[in-house]
Amino acid sequence: ERNSDIKILIGGPNTHYSYFEPREDYDYVINGEGEKPLLKLLDEIENNKDVEYTEKKDDTLIIRQPEESRLDLSNLPFPDYTDFPMENYRFPNGALCAISRGCVAKCTFCEETHYYKYRQRTAVSTLEEVKFMYDNYGTNVFYFTDSLVNGNLRELRAFVEGVKSEGMKIKWSGYARCDGRMDLEYMQALYDGGCEVLSYGIESGSQKVLDDMDKKVTIEEMEANFRDGHKVGIAANTSWITAFPTE
């Protein structure tokens, strides 16, 4: 209200809902992966160019990433923290990172895979970013923000083996699906590569409800992951859905 020249731009998953309506003070909405559309929009604004948009609602311009367009996560540049006073943060030795986008599952209650196609960075790409942060900023705690770190078990295994071989003393955590292929030996490799906690979407203790959700995981697999993780020192956080329609 005080400075009408300030542009307000929003994005994120909530803007994908069919019932989403922008507020009157939104100038721009970006749907999809925002890296490239944001750079293009900033260039258009700063150079007084006409903004290319997909749709207009009242005075809000909506810019949508084409459905067939997806970024190669392994080619994105590393975050630039050179202007951040890291020592002023509560965890100056911590940082966020992402291994993948999307999910390999198609659970009935989740809308994520209806937009994203699952992609995971190569182990080399993830390792290079972690090592860059470790060497340049002293970062030794990482929280992976993606929906699941273990969508590609081979690449995750290669990453943790790379961490171990590089001698980096890091700790990390992230979201994961329970998976029967993650046996005791696999869990040990994760722990040796810095894994402290895995946060699992359990949803239910009823196999019937899990099947109705199309989770494609069994209670036996879940319990095995908990037991094997506990044996090697990986803690388990769990999230649940109560009152699922068929419960």
N, C-alpha and C positions, 0 to 999 in steps of 0.2 A: 504493500500500500504506500510505503514511503518512497520507494524507488521503482517506478513501473518499468524502467529500462532493464531491470534484472530479469533474465530468462530463467524459467523454471522447467526443468526436464525431469521426467520420471521414466522408470522402466521396471523390469523384474517380472516374475511369474504371475503376479496378481493382475497384470495388464492383459493377460491372455484370456481371461474369463469372458465368455460370451456376453455376460451381463455387466462387464466393466464399463463405467461411464467416467470420463475425465472430469475433474473439477474445472470451474471456469478460470482458475488462475494457473492452470497448466498450459504452458506454451507448446511443449513437445512431449510426445510419448514414443519411446522406442520399444518395439516388440522384438524378441529374439535375442541373439547374442549381440551385445552392444558395442563391442570393440571397434569394428569398422564403421558402422553407422554413426557412432558418436564422433569419431574423428572427422568424418565427412560433414556432419552437421556443424561442428565447431568451425571448420574451414569456411562453410557457407555463411555462417553468422559473422565471423570476424572479417570476412572479405566482402560483406554486403551483397552476397549472391542470393538468388532465389533458392529457397530451400525446397529440395525435392522430397515430396511426401507421398504416402500411399493412400491416406484417407484423411478427411477433415471432419471434425465434430465441433460445431460452433466455431470457436477461435483456436481450437487445439489441433495441431498437425500431428498425425500419427504416422510413424515411419516403421514399416515392417520388414524384417529380414525375409527374403524369399525362402519358401519352404525347402527348396532344393539346395540352398546355400548353407554350408556348415564349415566352421573353421577347423583347420588342422592345428590341434592343440600343441603339438610338438614344435610348431614354428612360431608360437607367440613369444614375444620378448619377455625377459624377466621383469618383475616389478622394480621400479626405480625408487629406492628409499633414501636417496642422497640428501633430500631436503627435510627428512624426518628426524627430529631430535629423539632418537631411540631411547636415550637414557631417561627421558621424561615419562615413558610408558610404564605401566604397572609390571609388565613382563618385557623388559628391554631385550631379552634374549629369545623371544618367541615371535613366530610369524605364521600367517595363514598360507596355505598352498593348495593346489588342486591337481589331482592326477587324471581326472576324467570329467565328462559331462554325460548326463543321462543315466539310464539304468538298463541292465540286461533283462530285467523282469518286466512283466506286464500285469502287475497285481490289479485287481478290479477296482480298488479304492483310490488308486493313484493316477494322476493325470500326467505325470512327468514324461513318460515314454510316448505319450500322444503327440508331443512336440519334438523332444530331442531324439536323435538317433545316438545310441551309445558310442562314445569314442573314448579311448584311453591313450594318454601320452605314452611314448616309449619310455622304457626304464632309463635309458640314457638321458632323455630330456629331463625327466623328473630329478634324476641324480645330479645333473649339471646345475639345476636351479638350487637344489638343497646345498650343494657344495659351494656355490657362489654366495649364498646367504651365510653359510657357516664360516667361510674364509673372510668375507668382507665386513660382516656385521656381528660376528660372534653368535649367530643364531644357532641354538642347539635344541630348541623345542619347536615342533611343527604340528599344526592342526590341519589335517586335510579336510577341506570343506565340501568336497563332492559327495554325492549321494551314496557312492560305495567305492571303496578303494580296491576291492577284490573282484571287480567285474572281469578282469583278465588276470587269472592267477599266475600265468607264466611271467607277465611283465612285472607284477608285484614282487614275485620271487626274485627276479633279476635285479629289481631296485634294492631290496634289502640286502642281497648278496653284495651289491655294489657299495652300499653304505659300510658294510663290514670290511670289505677289502680296502676301502679308502681310509679306514681307521677313524671314521667320524664318530664321535661320542654324542649321538643325538637321541632324543626321545620323540615319539610321534604317536598320534591317535587319529582315528577317523571312523566313518560309518562303513558298515560291511553287511553283506548278506550271509546268513549261515549257509555253509556249503560243506557237504560230506567229504569233498576232496581235500579239505584243509585238515589233514590228519596231524598227529602229534609231531611228526618230523617237520611238517610244514609250519606249524605253530612255533616250533623251536627256531626255525629260520627267521620268522617274522620278529621274534623277540631278540634274536642276535643282531637283527638289523634295526633295532631301536623301537619296535612297537611296544607301547605301554598299555593302551586301552583300545578295544574295538567296541563300537556302539552298534548293536544289532537291532534291526526292526523285527521283533519277534511277533508282535500283533496278537497272538492267541496261543493258548496251551491245548487247544482242541484240534486234532487232525482234521476233523470234518470242517471246522471253520477255516482252517488254513487252506484246505482244498477249495472251499467256496470262494476264498479270496484269490485263488489261483497263485498261491505263493510258490508252488513247486519246491517245497522243502518239507522235510519230515521232522517230527519231534525228536526222533533219534539223532538226526543230524545236528539239531540245535544243541541237545544235551552233550553230544560228543565234542562240539566246538567249545562249549563252556568248560567241560572237564579238561580237555587238552590244553586250552588256553590257561586255565588255572594252574596246571602242572608246570608250565614253563614260565609263568609269571605275567601273563597278559590278562588284565582285568576285563570284565564284560559289563558294559552298560546296555540296558534293554529298554525298548519302547513298545507300548502295547496299544491296542484298539479295543475299547470296551463297547459292548452293546452293538456289535456288528449285526446287520439284519438277520442273519441266520443263526446267531448265537443262542 
